[in-house]
């Protein structure tokens, strides 16, 4: 995998993992392979990751003080989470309180898009003009000051929920109650809609320096607004913009105090400039963790564990041959009850994964955000374009029956 010196071995250390869903299972497995003890912090429930943890601490990971009390009798050497935002605020809080490697104030900002935007503005990182909106009059003022098209965003949600593009004052006023019904805050964010090319960046900060920076091509679902249903690497403009994106990523991380953690960024290329939409101090969802591992030929979850424990992991991302790959979230074309999923008898060897997280009899929703996923497909090939064609050809032979 990657050469690790004896003094950097993690045997005997303890890692707190925030959450115990199926997304965290690879973290528990990677830690076990390194001889690292794991504690799962989770509320009670039938969570798939619980059997893989060495110990379970029952607490609410959205409440930092509650988690701190749960670990106060236990020595932990690091804290991490993966593929979800709900624990990021607590992760930053624990890093500060317990002097652990990991992110600072940006971990809280990951759960508040307004705070994040304010940190970007303070640090001089290019981000779209925005206003805080606490009522209809403030919304009308924001429309006039920023102009259209405009984005209305719930500041505390992920997965493209509570986000709408609006093009008139009337449309903004109509969408505003929908945003406020979904958020737990008494305000939302009005932000200039940028016209350009949306792309992602997956990266990892290790001891103050990017261990790697990987731009992702986005394959968008046509919604309001469009959002990534899939990703591919390498991105077509990665070579041309690579140095600029690496410098930009460093600036974003300095603004948010991200360190010793994986990070996931949504970015925009508009008018020849790089713009940050938002960033979170954890590995991306929608199979992005798998993409990174395939591309660099490593166990990316092992890198996440090592990084959270303060190890310099830059040596894990120095391979010479990178493997193009692509992912796609599979959804239903209607809301109803899942009757059956019919799969082809044989799959091409390029298909790394074709899996589903639902079973017949479950209620499913028409795909409108990442939370509506039924499953995923991951393929690898000689180019990103070839991977995209392989996904389309394979999914033509998958039938999802919803009544």
C-alpha positions in Angstrom: 0.0 0.0 0.0 2.3 2.8 1.2 5.6 2.6 3.1 5.1 3.7 6.7 8.0 4.1 9.1 8.0 2.2 12.4 7.5 5.4 14.5 4.4 6.3 12.5 2.6 3.0 13.2 -0.8 3.5 14.8 -1.1 0.3 16.7 -2.5 0.8 20.2 -4.2 4.2 19.4 -7.9 4.9 19.8 -10.0 6.6 17.1 -13.5 8.0 17.7 -15.8 7.6 14.7 -18.8 9.9 14.6 -21.7 7.9 13.3 -22.2 4.1 12.7 -24.0 4.0 9.4 -23.0 1.8 6.5 -20.8 4.7 5.3 -18.6 4.3 8.4 -18.0 0.6 8.0 -14.9 1.0 5.8 -13.4 3.3 8.5 -13.9 0.7 11.2 -12.3 -2.0 8.9 -9.3 0.2 8.0 -8.7 1.1 11.6 -8.8 -2.6 12.6 -6.2 -3.4 9.9 -3.9 -0.8 11.5 -4.3 -2.1 15.0 -6.3 1.0 16.0 -9.1 0.7 18.5 -12.4 2.3 17.4 -15.2 3.9 19.4 -18.5 4.5 17.5 -20.5 7.5 18.7 -24.1 7.0 17.7 -27.7 7.2 18.9 -29.3 3.8 19.6 -30.6 2.2 16.4 -30.1 -0.7 14.0 -27.0 1.0 12.4 -25.0 -1.3 10.2 -21.6 -0.1 11.4 -22.1 -0.9 15.1 -20.9 -4.5 14.9 -17.6 -3.3 13.3 -16.7 -1.0 16.2 -14.7 -2.1 19.2 -16.9 -0.1 21.6 -20.1 1.9 21.2 -20.8 5.2 22.9 -24.5 6.0 22.8 -24.8 9.8 22.3 -26.1 12.3 19.8 -23.3 13.3 17.5 -25.1 16.6 16.6 -24.6 17.7 20.2 -20.9 18.4 20.9 -21.1 18.7 24.7 -23.0 15.4 24.9 -20.3 13.6 22.9 -17.5 15.3 25.0 -19.1 13.9 28.2 -19.3 10.5 26.6 -15.6 10.4 25.9 -14.3 12.2 29.0 -13.3 8.9 30.8 -11.6 7.6 27.7 -8.3 8.6 26.1 -8.8 9.1 22.3 -6.0 10.0 19.8 -8.2 11.2 17.0 -11.7 11.8 15.7 -13.2 11.5 12.3 -16.4 10.9 10.2 -17.1 10.1 6.6 -19.6 10.9 3.9 -22.0 13.0 6.1 -22.1 16.4 7.6 -24.0 15.8 10.8 -20.9 15.0 12.9 -18.5 17.6 11.5 -19.4 20.3 14.0 -18.7 17.9 16.9 -15.5 16.8 15.2 -14.1 20.3 15.3 -15.3 20.9 18.8 -13.6 17.8 20.1 -10.4 18.7 18.3 -10.3 22.0 20.0 -11.3 20.8 23.5 -9.1 17.7 23.5 -6.2 19.1 21.4 -6.6 16.4 18.8 -5.4 16.6 15.2 -8.2 17.8 12.9 -10.2 20.8 11.7 -10.9 24.0 13.5 -13.8 26.5 13.1 -14.6 25.4 9.6 -16.0 22.2 11.0 -18.8 24.2 12.5 -19.1 26.2 9.4 -19.7 23.0 7.4 -23.1 22.9 9.2 -23.8 26.6 8.6 -23.4 27.8 5.0 -23.7 31.5 6.1 -20.9 31.2 8.6 -18.8 29.5 5.9 -19.4 32.3 3.4 -18.5 34.9 6.0 -15.2 33.1 6.6 -14.5 33.1 2.9 -15.2 36.8 2.6 -13.0 37.5 5.6 -10.1 35.5 4.1 -10.5 37.0 0.6 -11.4 33.6 -1.0 -13.5 34.2 -4.1 -17.2 33.2 -3.4 -20.5 34.4 -4.9 -22.1 37.6 -3.4 -24.6 36.7 -0.6 -26.9 38.1 2.0 -28.5 36.7 5.2 -32.3 36.6 4.9 -34.5 36.6 8.0 -37.8 37.7 6.4 -39.7 38.7 3.3 -38.5 42.3 3.3 -34.8 41.2 3.6 -35.4 38.8 0.8 -36.8 41.5 -1.5 -33.8 43.7 -0.6 -31.4 40.8 -1.4 -33.0 40.3 -4.8 -32.5 43.9 -5.6 -28.9 44.1 -4.3 -27.6 40.8 -5.7 -29.7 40.4 -8.9 -30.9 37.4 -10.7 -30.5 34.5 -11.1 -30.4 33.9 -7.4 -30.0 30.9 -5.1 -32.0 30.5 -1.9 -30.4 28.0 0.5 -31.1 26.5 3.8 -27.8 26.9 5.7 -27.9 23.7 7.7 -28.8 21.0 5.2 -26.9 18.7 2.8 -27.6 16.7 -0.3 -29.0 19.6 -2.3 -32.0 19.9 0.1 -33.6 23.2 0.8 -31.9 24.8 -2.2 -33.7 26.6 -5.1 -32.7 28.7 -8.1 -35.1 31.7 -8.6 -35.3 34.2 -11.4 -37.8 36.8 -10.2 -38.9 38.4 -7.0 -42.2 36.6 -7.2 -40.5 33.2 -7.6 -38.2 34.1 -4.6 -41.2 34.9 -2.4 -42.9 31.7 -3.5 -39.9 29.5 -2.7 -38.9 31.2 0.5 -41.5 29.4 2.7 -40.3 26.1 1.3 -36.8 26.8 2.4 -37.8 28.0 5.8 -39.9 24.9 6.4 -36.9 22.6 5.8 -34.3 24.5 7.8 -33.8 24.4 11.6 -32.6 28.1 11.6 -34.6 31.3 11.5 -32.7 32.6 8.5 -31.5 31.4 5.1 -29.0 32.4 2.6 -29.5 34.4 -0.7 -26.6 33.9 -3.0 -25.8 35.0 -6.6 -26.2 32.1 -9.0 -22.9 31.6 -10.9 -23.0 30.7 -14.5 -20.1 28.4 -15.5 -18.8 24.9 -15.0 -19.5 23.2 -11.7 -16.8 20.8 -10.5 -15.8 19.1 -7.3 -12.5 18.8 -5.4 -11.6 15.9 -3.1 -8.5 16.5 -1.1 -6.8 15.8 2.2 -4.9 18.3 4.5 -2.1 16.7 6.3 0.0 18.7 8.8 -0.9 22.0 7.1 -0.3 20.9 3.5 -2.5 19.2 0.9 -1.5 15.5 0.7 -3.3 15.4 -2.6 -5.9 17.5 -4.5 -8.1 15.7 -7.0 -10.6 17.7 -9.2 -13.7 15.8 -10.0 -15.9 16.2 -13.1 -19.6 16.5 -12.2 -22.3 14.6 -14.0 -25.4 16.6 -13.2 -29.0 15.6 -12.5 -31.4 18.1 -14.1 -33.1 19.6 -11.0 -33.7 23.0 -9.4 -30.8 23.5 -9.0 -28.9 20.9 -11.0 -26.8 18.7 -8.6 -24.1 16.0 -9.1 -25.7 12.5 -9.6 -22.3 11.2 -10.6 -18.6 12.1 -10.8 -15.7 11.2 -13.0 -11.9 11.4 -12.9 -9.8 12.8 -14.4 -11.8 15.9 -15.0 -11.2 17.3 -18.5 -9.7 20.6 -17.2 -7.7 19.1 -14.3 -4.3 19.3 -16.1 -4.9 22.8 -17.3 -6.0 24.2 -13.9 -4.3 21.8 -11.6 -1.8 24.2 -10.0 -4.4 26.9 -9.6 -6.9 24.5 -8.0 -4.2 23.3 -5.6 -3.4 26.9 -4.5 -7.1 27.7 -4.3 -7.7 24.6 -2.1 -4.9 25.7 0.3 -6.6 29.1 0.6 -10.0 27.6 1.4 -8.5 25.3 4.0 -6.6 28.2 5.6 -9.9 30.2 5.7 -11.8 27.3 7.4 -8.9 26.0 9.5 -9.1 22.6 7.9 -6.1 20.3 8.8 -5.5 16.6 9.3 -8.7 15.6 7.6 -10.2 14.7 4.3 -12.2 17.5 2.6 -14.9 17.7 0.0 -15.4 20.9 -2.0 -18.0 22.1 -4.5 -16.5 24.7 -6.8 -17.3 26.7 -10.0 -15.3 27.8 -12.9 -16.9 31.0 -14.1 -15.4 33.8 -16.2 -12.1 32.1 -16.1 -11.9 32.3 -12.3 -12.3 29.7 -9.5 -15.1 30.2 -7.0 -15.8 28.2 -3.9 -19.5 27.2 -3.3 -18.9 25.2 -0.1 -16.5 22.8 1.6 -16.8 20.2 4.3 -14.1 18.5 6.5 -14.9 14.9 5.6 -14.6 12.6 2.6 -17.4 13.0 0.0 -20.4 10.9 -0.4 -21.9 9.6 -3.7 -19.1 7.0 -3.9 -16.4 9.6 -4.0 -14.3 7.8 -1.4 -14.3 4.8 -3.7 -13.2 7.0 -6.6 -10.2 8.3 -4.8 -9.1 4.9 -3.7 -9.4 3.5 -7.3 -7.7 6.5 -8.9 -4.6 6.4 -6.6 -4.6 2.6 -6.1 -4.8 2.8 -2.3 -7.2 2.1 0.6 -8.5 5.7 1.0 -10.2 4.9 4.3 -6.8 3.9 5.7 -5.5 7.3 4.7 -8.5 8.9 6.5 -7.7 7.0 9.6 -4.0 7.7 9.6 -4.6 11.4 8.8 -7.1 11.8 11.7 -4.5 10.4 14.0 -2.0 13.1 12.9 0.2 11.1 10.6 1.7 12.6 7.4 -0.1 10.7 4.7 1.3 12.5 1.6 3.3 9.5 0.7 0.2 7.5 0.0 -0.7 9.6 -3.0 2.5 9.5 -5.1 1.7 6.6 -7.4 2.7 7.1 -11.1 -0.3 5.3 -12.7 -3.7 6.7 -12.0 -6.9 4.8 -12.9 -9.7 6.7 -14.5 -13.1 5.9 -13.1 -16.7 7.2 -12.7 -19.6 6.8 -10.4 -23.4 7.2 -10.7 -26.2 7.2 -8.1 -29.1 5.0 -9.1 -32.6 6.4 -8.4 -36.2 5.7 -9.2 -38.2 7.5 -11.9 -41.3 7.6 -9.6 -42.4 7.6 -6.0 -43.9 4.3 -4.7 -43.1 0.9 -3.3 -40.1 -1.0 -4.7 -41.3 -4.3 -6.1 -38.1 -5.7 -7.8 -34.6 -4.9 -9.1 -33.7 -7.0 -12.1 -29.9 -7.2 -12.8 -28.0 -8.6 -15.8 -26.7 -12.1 -15.3 -23.1 -11.0 -16.0 -21.4 -7.7 -15.6 -18.4 -6.4 -17.5 -15.1 -6.7 -15.6 -14.8 -2.9 -15.6 -17.8 -2.6 -13.2 -16.2 -2.3 -9.8 -19.5 -2.1 -7.9 -23.2 -2.3 -8.7 -25.0 -2.4 -5.4 -28.3 -1.3 -3.8 -29.1 -0.1 -0.3 -32.9 -0.8 -0.6 -34.9 -4.0 -0.7 -38.2 -5.0 -2.2 -41.2 -3.8 -0.2 -39.6 -0.5 0.8 -41.1 2.9 0.0 -38.9 4.9 -2.4 -39.0 8.5 -3.7 -38.5 9.8 -7.2 -34.9 10.8 -7.4 -34.5 14.5 -6.7 -31.5 14.6 -4.3 -28.7 12.3 -3.1 -30.9 11.1 -0.2 -33.2 9.4 -2.7 -30.5 7.0 -3.9 -31.4 3.4 -4.3 -27.9 2.3 -5.1 -24.7 3.1 -7.0 -22.5 1.9 -9.8 -18.7 2.4 -10.1 -16.7 1.6 -13.2 -13.0 2.0 -14.2 -11.5 2.1 -17.6 -8.9 3.8 -19.8 -10.6 7.2 -19.8 -13.4 9.0 -18.0 -15.4 9.0 -21.3 -15.1 5.3 -21.6 -16.3 4.9 -18.0 -19.3 7.1 -18.7 -20.3 4.9 -21.6 -19.9 1.8 -19.6 -22.2 3.1 -16.9 -24.9 4.0 -19.4 -24.6 0.7 -21.2 -24.8 -1.3 -17.9 -27.8 0.6 -16.5 -29.8 -0.1 -19.7 -29.8 -3.7 -18.5 -31.0 -2.9 -15.0 -34.7 -2.7 -14.4 -36.2 -1.1 -11.3 -39.9 -1.9 -10.8 -41.8 0.6 -8.6 -45.5 0.5 -8.1 
